[in-house]
Amino acid sequence: MSESFAAGKTPTETPEFSALGLHARQARAWRLNDLFKNDAQRFERFSIEGAGLFLDYSKNFVDTRTIELLVAYARACGLEKRRNALFSGEPVNATEHRPALHTLLRAPAGHRFVLKGDVLSDEVQRVLLQMERISEQIRSGQWTGYSGKRITDIVNIGIGGSDLGPAMACAALRPFASPGLRSHFLSNVDGHATDALLADLSPDTTLFIIASKSFTTQETLINARAAREWFTASGKSADLARHFVAVSTNTQAVAEFGIDTANSLPFWDWVGGRYSVWSAIGLSVAIAVGMPRFRAFLAGAHAMDEHFSTSPLDRNLPVMLGLVGWWYRVFFGSGSLLIAPYHEDLRLFPSHLQQLEMESNGKSVDLDGLPVTTRTAPVIWGSTGTNGQHAYFQMLHQGTDLVPVDFIAALTPSHGRQSQHKVLLAHCFAQAEALMRGQLHEEPSGHERDALPAYSALPGNHPSNTLLMHQLTPDTLGALIALYEHKTFVQGVLWNVNSFDQWGVEYGKLLSSHILPELEGKQPSYHHDGSTAGLIARAKRAYDPTNKESPN
């Protein structure tokens, strides 16, 4: 139960929310260009730096009064108290009665944390040492396959957070990866993905990481069994231990699969899947870049944890990013948020944020079991910046929807092509400026004397944030991911929802367990609607054209 509001009350029934509603009526009429004209210090006033990241949020419909009201609302929602509860290990995941201690995973080695008599910090450090042992053996060539050759390909088999987080991190840290190792990720239960991946691999030089906390996840186990079948067609079952490791708590199932339990790394029920890249789920990352860089990745996230837990709310990166996003969702009706990284190695970052934000805050019932009375999580989408400019940016500039944008860029590249990087940054900064400034059809275009025709005018007044880092490195990547984790938590507090459960994901899995036996020709055990029954019948006829079974 939430302790921030009176019994039966919701966040929207507070005076702080009412004050924001009145203020929003004025803010919706503002022109961003005018806000800059009227305040020469606006950029300095509405920018924050911390943990190696710089946030410019001056191109937003906010002024000092807006920030005061937003911070007051956050305090009315108990943000500071809820933040303390998160870090202290209280059961902030209320529906599952457990803490969410992903921040502990990146705490430094000297940090001691005890919960209910268990020294959890020691357990975390033990797993990091296991990760170090395995990763260094593989990177050094000490760990060989059944033919005596070095391992050259690492395949992570997982789904959801066991796939999106490490896949994104490996892509982002590409310049730091060992050139003798290739990282692959298999999550989709679609056999086409399995075929495409395995066709390019050799059994004697491939290591599979099976990432499943329970070792019962259907999609992961189907892919794991397919990998095992492919491997044993060339190698022997006795060689499985040299080519398969696991990240799981179910050691019995791991052993039954054929994996040496000495190479099974645990993680805990207080680690949510979408927050698990910091745990043993990040083994593929540690193998790719080496354990010292993986520890730097953790250190960058810890620096953001420190910033979030100690900085004043109005000078706090995750808090301000969360408040501004909530402001647009609730009072401006924006239905989506575009993530536009101007960095090719961050191409999977929008996908990671899709799960992080939408799975966390896509809720309609609050902590008190009451209906949420405002819009919650927006749709998260995006891709790398300059590609997007030649696709969906047209809609941003001249469409009818308000779509806030988070531009993300590194000031210096990991390559030596400085002139190309300057072009990249010019595009990033120009798009943010163009979205805000616009160009009305009454205005002359360039050196032309005639005004622009209406169809080529840009209305402008579109808001955006710009996030900068000096360079995309393990530590700045860690800080960037942790920034959005905490932003998501902040918005969950503002909506008074549990950001750490995902009950909506489970129902579709349950129904698929009823449908699969029917597709396999077994007796129907579940009553379906007419559409689903018809689709099942059509699929069965595709497998067996002589089957004339009717859906009725």
Stockholm file with secondary structure:
# STOCKHOLM 1.0

chainA/1-552         MSESFAAGKTPTETPEFSALGLHARQARAWRLNDLFKNDAQRFERFSIEGAGLFLDYSKNFVDTRTIELLVAYARACGLEKRRNALFSGEPVNATEHRPALHTLLRAPAGHRFVLKGDVLSDEVQRVLLQMERISEQIRSGQWTGYSGKRITDIVNIGIGGSDLGPAMACAALRPFASPGLRSHFLSNVDGHATDALLADLSPDTTLFIIASKSFTTQETLINARAAREWFTASGKSADLARHFVAVSTNTQAVAEFGIDTANSLPFWDWVGGRYSVWSAIGLSVAIAVGMPRFRAFLAGAHAMDEHFSTSPLDRNLPVMLGLVGWWYRVFFGSGSLLIAPYHEDLRLFPSHLQQLEMESNGKSVDLDGLPVTTRTAPVIWGSTGTNGQHAYFQMLHQGTDLVPVDFIAALTPSHGRQSQHKVLLAHCFAQAEALMRGQLHEEPSGHERDALPAYSALPGNHPSNTLLMHQLTPDTLGALIALYEHKTFVQGVLWNVNSFDQWGVEYGKLLSSHILPELEGKQPSYHHDGSTAGLIARAKRAYDPTNKESPN
#=GR chainA/1-552 SS CCSSSCTTCCGGGSHHHHHHHHHHHHHTTCCHHHHHHTCTTHHHHTEEEETTEEEECCSSSCCHHHHHHHHHHHHHTTHHHHHHHHHHTCCCBTTTTBCCCHHHHTSCTTCCCEETTEEHHHHHHHHHHHHHHHHHHHHHTCSBCTTSCBCCEEEEECCTHHHHHHHHHHHHTGGGSCTTCEEEEECCCCHHHHHHHHTTCCGGGEEEEEECSSSCCHHHHHHHHHHHHHHHTTSCGGGGGGTEEEECSCHHHHHHHTCCGGGEECCCTTSCGGGCTTTGGGHHHHHHHCHHHHHHHHHHHHHHHHHHHHSCGGGCHHHHHHHHHHHHHHHSCCCEEEEEEESGGGTTHHHHHIIIIIIHHCCSBCTTSCBCCSCCCCEEEECCHHHHHTTTHHHHHHSSSCCCEEEEEESSCSSSCHHHHHHHHHHHHHHHHHHHHCBCTTSBCTTCSSBCCGGGCBCCCCCEEEEEESSCCHHHHHHHHHHHHHHHHHHHHHHTCCTTCCHHHHHHHHHHHHHHHHHTTCCCCSCCCHHHHHHHHHHHHHHCTTCCCCCC
#=GC SS_cons         CCSSSCTTCCGGGSHHHHHHHHHHHHHTTCCHHHHHHTCTTHHHHTEEEETTEEEECCSSSCCHHHHHHHHHHHHHTTHHHHHHHHHHTCCCBTTTTBCCCHHHHTSCTTCCCEETTEEHHHHHHHHHHHHHHHHHHHHHTCSBCTTSCBCCEEEEECCTHHHHHHHHHHHHTGGGSCTTCEEEEECCCCHHHHHHHHTTCCGGGEEEEEECSSSCCHHHHHHHHHHHHHHHTTSCGGGGGGTEEEECSCHHHHHHHTCCGGGEECCCTTSCGGGCTTTGGGHHHHHHHCHHHHHHHHHHHHHHHHHHHHSCGGGCHHHHHHHHHHHHHHHSCCCEEEEEEESGGGTTHHHHHIIIIIIHHCCSBCTTSCBCCSCCCCEEEECCHHHHHTTTHHHHHHSSSCCCEEEEEESSCSSSCHHHHHHHHHHHHHHHHHHHHCBCTTSBCTTCSSBCCGGGCBCCCCCEEEEEESSCCHHHHHHHHHHHHHHHHHHHHHHTCCTTCCHHHHHHHHHHHHHHHHHTTCCCCSCCCHHHHHHHHHHHHHHCTTCCCCCC
//
